[in-house]
Amino acid sequence: MKRLEVLNFRHSNRIYAVPLLQCREVSRGVRINQVPRAPGYVAGIANIRGDVVTVIDVTALLTGNDERRYESEADGLIVLRSAEATVALLADEALDVMSVDEAELDTAPSQFEETGAAYLAAAFRWKGDVALVLRPEALLDARNAVNERESRRALQGGVA
C-alpha cells in the first residue's frame, strides 16, 4: 500500500498536514511585515534566510474570512517550497511527522466546499481529531496575491 509522509501542525485550533516532500523548514519567532491591499488570508511577508516569503493564514484562506489578523511575529512558520516558489504557513505548533496509509485518507469535510476545497487534498483521523491535508501547489499559487513591489517596500519598513 502507498503511504503519504506528512508534517502535522496546529493553527487556530485546527490540525493541518502538509506532504513532507514540500516542507523546507519549520521556523520560529520570525518577524512578519504587513502588506497593504493584500487579501485577508495573507498575514504578511517575512524574510526567511534572505528570501522574501508570503505568509498565509491557512484557516482564513479555507474559511474565506477576509478579516485581517495582523501578527508582527509568528509563533511558527511551516515553509513550503517548490521549484518555482516558496510560501510560509502560520502555525501555532508543529506537532508530528508521520506516515499515513492512503487507505486512511478521506475526502475533506464539506464545510470547506465553497471557500477552501481547492486547497484541501484529503483528511484523516489523528489522535481523536481530523487532520486536513493541504495541497501545497494550490497554496504556492495563493501567494501570488501579494504584489512583489509592495512586499519589498514592506520589508524595508515603508509600511506601518
C-alpha positions in Angstrom: 0.0 0.0 0.0 1.1 3.5 -0.7 1.9 5.9 2.2 1.9 9.6 2.4 4.6 11.2 4.6 3.2 14.4 6.3 4.1 17.1 8.8 1.1 17.8 11.1 0.7 21.3 12.6 -1.9 23.2 14.6 -3.2 26.6 13.7 -6.3 28.3 15.2 -7.5 25.2 16.9 -7.4 23.1 13.7 -5.0 20.3 12.7 -3.4 20.5 9.2 -1.0 18.3 7.4 1.4 19.0 4.5 3.3 16.5 2.4 6.8 16.2 3.9 8.4 16.4 0.4 7.3 20.0 0.0 8.3 21.1 3.6 11.5 23.1 3.6 11.7 24.0 7.3 9.8 25.0 10.4 10.8 28.5 11.6 10.1 30.2 15.0 10.0 33.8 16.1 10.1 35.2 12.5 9.1 38.9 12.1 6.1 39.3 9.8 5.7 42.6 7.8 2.2 43.8 6.8 1.4 44.2 3.1 -1.2 46.8 2.2 -4.1 45.7 0.0 -3.3 42.0 0.4 -6.2 39.6 0.8 -7.2 38.8 4.4 -5.6 35.3 4.3 -2.2 36.9 3.7 -0.7 37.5 7.1 2.1 39.4 5.5 5.6 38.7 4.3 8.8 37.5 6.0 12.5 37.4 5.3 13.5 33.8 5.7 17.1 33.1 5.0 17.3 36.1 2.6 14.1 35.1 0.7 11.0 37.3 0.7 8.2 34.8 1.5 4.5 35.3 1.6 3.0 34.2 4.9 -0.5 32.7 4.6 -3.1 32.2 7.4 -4.5 28.8 6.2 -7.6 29.0 8.4 -8.6 32.4 6.9 -7.9 31.0 3.4 -10.1 27.9 4.0 -13.0 29.7 5.7 -13.0 32.7 3.4 -12.5 35.0 6.4 -11.3 38.3 5.0 -10.8 39.9 8.4 -7.1 40.5 8.6 -5.5 39.4 11.8 -2.1 41.1 11.8 0.7 39.4 13.7 4.1 41.1 13.9 5.8 37.8 14.9 4.9 34.2 14.2 4.9 31.5 16.9 5.9 29.2 14.0 6.0 29.1 10.2 5.8 26.0 8.1 7.9 26.8 5.0 6.9 25.1 1.8 8.9 25.1 -1.4 8.5 24.0 -5.0 11.0 24.5 -7.8 9.3 27.9 -8.6 8.1 29.3 -5.3 8.3 29.4 -1.5 5.4 30.2 0.9 5.1 30.1 4.7 2.0 29.0 6.6 1.2 30.4 10.1 1.5 27.6 12.7 0.8 27.7 16.4 2.7 24.5 16.8 4.4 21.8 14.7 3.1 18.5 16.0 4.3 15.4 14.3 5.9 13.9 11.2 4.1 10.7 10.3 3.3 8.2 7.6 -0.4 7.9 6.6 -1.7 4.9 4.7 -3.6 6.1 1.7 -6.4 3.9 2.6 -6.9 6.0 5.8 -7.4 9.2 3.7 -10.9 10.5 3.3 -12.4 13.4 1.4 -12.1 16.8 3.1 -15.1 18.0 5.2 -17.9 19.5 3.2 -17.8 22.7 5.3 -14.9 23.9 3.1 -16.5 23.2 -0.3 -17.4 26.8 -1.1 -14.2 28.5 0.0 -11.4 26.1 0.6 -11.9 22.9 -1.5 -9.1 23.9 -3.9 -6.6 23.9 -1.1 -7.5 20.6 0.5 -6.4 17.2 -0.8 -7.9 14.9 1.9 -8.5 14.4 5.6 -7.6 11.7 8.1 -8.2 10.9 11.8 -5.3 11.8 14.1 -5.4 11.4 17.9 -9.2 11.9 18.1 -9.2 14.9 15.7 -9.4 15.4 12.0 -6.2 16.5 10.2 -6.8 18.4 6.9 -4.2 17.5 4.2 -3.3 20.7 2.3 -2.4 20.9 -1.4 1.0 22.6 -1.4 0.8 23.5 -5.1 -2.5 25.4 -4.5 -1.0 27.2 -1.5 2.0 28.2 -3.5 -0.3 29.7 -6.2 -2.2 31.6 -3.4 0.9 33.5 -2.6 0.7 35.3 -5.9 -1.9 37.6 -4.4 0.8 39.7 -2.9 2.3 42.4 -5.2 6.1 42.0 -5.2 6.8 45.7 -5.2 4.5 46.1 -2.1 6.3 43.2 -0.5 9.8 44.7 -0.9 8.6 48.1 0.4 7.1 46.5 3.5 10.3 44.6 4.3 12.2 47.9 4.0 9.9 49.5 6.6 7.9 51.6 4.2 4.6 50.3 5.6 3.3 50.9 9.2 
